[in-house]
Amino acid sequence: MKIRILISLALLTALTSGGFYVLATEGEGYQEQREQQAKPQGQQGEPASAGAHDEVHMSETQRQRLQLRVVRAERGRAEALLSLPANVVFDADRIAKIGPRMRAKVIRVIKDLGEKVARREAVALMDSVALGKAKARYLTTRARLETERANYVREKKLATQQITSEAALLEAKARYREAQAALNAATEELRLHGLSREAIQAIEAGGKMPLSRHVLTSPIAGVVQLRDVTPGHRPSAPKKRPSTWSTPLGCGS
């Protein structure tokens, strides 16, 4: 089922693959450029003085170069009209698409119409069986690494005292490195699901939130403009066309 949410944004742009948010922003430096263009200029490029912000001053040389002349405005009407076709589209450089990278179900939509969304603020709560299994594998490999590390440290200590054999030490070292590789693989699997390193390190078993839960956050700030997603919906798989939340450019606060 396709899901669409329209959000207008005003700050940073981010772009990730395959999600059901499409976010747009004016871009960094755009507001500053508009303010600079709006500032009046005095003669020889100097800023106009206070109180003259609605006037444009030009030297005689500048008027001659531009072939400008001042005349009294007369009454009249426009006889010629120009009509041209146009399309209003998003600026592709200011669009961000975010969403779960795994098959998931919407548990709760946190942000509704008209609500402001801050950068990295939660917008939806998802539930994914695949993510829960990946987190469980991560916890298992992490516990195994701790065990193998302790065993390797113990064998090293016994080897210095010539109590254990070199073969036992090498075997403990091999198991320790194997556990390290398994943990690295489990970590990368979670990163493929969209989790940050900080979120991965914070995973704990037996917490208030099930391992299958995933909080979807916004990479940029904005205001929710349209929502037609409800709890229980399952966004389409990444191999298919993703459902979207969209935003028009330049409508953010």
N, C-alpha and C positions, 0 to 999 in steps of 0.2 A: 504494500500500500504506500502510495506517495504521500509525503507530508511536506507542507510548505509553511514557513514562518518568515514574515517580512520584518527586517530590523534595519533601522537607520543608524549610522555610526558617525563619530566625530573625531576619533583619535588615530590609533595605530592600526596598521594593516597586517594581517597574517594570512598565510595560505597553506592549508594542509590538504591532503588527499581524501576524497570520498567521504563526505559527511552529510548531515542534513541541516546545517546552518550555512547561509551565504551572507557574509557581512561586508560592508563597504565603508570607507572612510575618506575624508578629504585629503589625507596624506600629510606627512610631516613637512612643515614649512609653507604649506599652502595658505593658511590663514595669515601668516606673517607677510607673505607676498601680496595678498589682497590689501592688507593694511598699508603697506608701503605704496601700492599703486593709488590708494585712496587719498594719500597725503598731498595737499596742494603744493605747487612749486612756485617760488618767486622768480625774479629776474636772475638770469645766469645760473639757474638750477638751484638757488638758495630756497630754503623752506619759507613759505608765506608766514607773515606775522599773524598773531592772534586776532580774530575778528575778520580776517580776510580769507577764511577757509572756503568761501563759496565763489572766489574769484580766481581767474587765471591771468597772470601778468606776463607780458611778452615785450621784448625790446623792439625798437623800430627795425633793426636788422633782421630779427626773427620773423616779423610780419612780412617783410619784403621777400624773404626766402620762401615763405609759405604762400605768398601771393594772396594775403588776406586783406580784406577791406571791410570797413564798418559802414552799414547802411541801415536805414529805418525799416523795420519789418512792416510789410503790407499785408492786408487781408487777401485771402485767396483760398483755393482748395486744391487738393492733390488730384490730378487727372490720371496719373499712372499708378497702378498697383502691381506689386510683384508677389507672386505666390509660388513657393517652392516646397517640395516634399522634404520631410525630415523624420528621423527615427531617434527616439530617446533610449539609450542603452547604458548599461553599467560601464564604468571605467575598469577594464580588466585588471589594471595594476593596483586597484584599490578594493579588490574583492577577496574575501577570506572564506574558505569553505571548511567547516569543522564538523566532526561527528564521530561516532564510535567506529572503530576499524574492525569490529567483530559483529557477528549477529547478536542483536540485543533487543530487549523489550523496554518500552518507556514505562517507568514506574510512576514518575511524578514530573509534571512540568512546573518548574520553580518560578520562571518569569512569564508574566502575562502581558496583555496588550497595554501599551503606554508606560510600562515600567522601565526604569533605567537599568542598564547592565554595565557594571564596571569591568575593567580588564581582569581576567582570571576569576570572575565571579561565576558561581554555579547557575546554570540555566535549566538543566534537566537531570533527573536521576534515572540511570539505566540499570538493567539487570541482564547479565550475560553468563550462561552456563560455561561457555568456553573460557571466559575470563576467570571464573571461579576455579576451574580445573587448573589453569595456568598458575594462579596464585598458590594453590595447594601444592603443586609440584615445586614451586619456588621455596615454600616453607620446608618441604621435605629435604631438598638439596641443601638448604642453609643449615638445617640441623645436622645433616650428615657431615657437612664441612667442619662444623664445630667439633664433632666427635673425632673425625680423622685428624684434625689439627692437634687436639689434646693427645691422641695416641702417638702422633709423630714426635711431639715434644718429649713425651715420656721415653720413647725409644732412643731419641738423641741423648737424653740424660743417662740412660742405662749404657749406651755405647761408650760414653766418655769414662764410665766406671768399669768398662769391659765386662759387663754383666750379660749383655745381649750380643747376638751375632750381627755381623755386617749384613747378612742376607735379610734378617728381620728388620733392620733399619731401612734398607732399600725398599722393602715391601711396604713399610709404613709410609715412606716418602711417596711412593707411587700411588698409594690409595689417597693420600692427602692431595696430590696434584690432580688426580681424577675427580675428586670431590670439588676442587676449585673450578675445573672446567665445566662440571655439571651445573654449578651455581651460576657461572657466567652465561651459560646457555639459557638457563631459566630466566635470568635477568633480561637478556636480549629478547626473549619471547614476550615478556611483559611490555618491553619498550615498543615492540611491534604492535601491541594492542593500544598504544598511545599513552602509557603511564610514564611519568617522569622518574628519574632516579630517586628523588626525595619521596615520591609516593610509594615506590617499590620498597625502600628501606623502612617505611612506616607500616608495612603489612604485618599484621599479627593475627594469630588464630584465636578464636573465641571472643572476638570483639563484638560490639553492639551491632555493627553493620556486617551482613554476610559477605563472604569473599566474592560473590558474584556481582555485587553492586559496584557501579561506576558512576562517579559524578562528572557530568559533562560541563566544561567551563568555556567561557568566551575569551578569545585572545585579544579582543579589543572592546572599547566602551561604546555604548549606543543606547537606543530606545526601541523597544519591541513595537513594531508597526502592524504586524499581522500574525495571527496564530490560528491554525486549524489542526493541531496535533492534540491528541488526548491520551491519557494513560491506557496502557494495554496495546498500543500500536507497536508493531515491529518494523523498524526501518528496513528497507530492502538491503540485501546482501551487497558487499562492496563490488562484486563482479557485475552487478546490475546498476542501472541508473539510480543514484541516491535520491531520496527525498530531501527537500531543501527548506530552509528558512532564508528569505531573501531580504534585501534592503536597497532602497534607491540611494544613489550617490548624493551627498550634500544635504541630507535631511536630518542629520544628527544634531544633537544639542551641543 
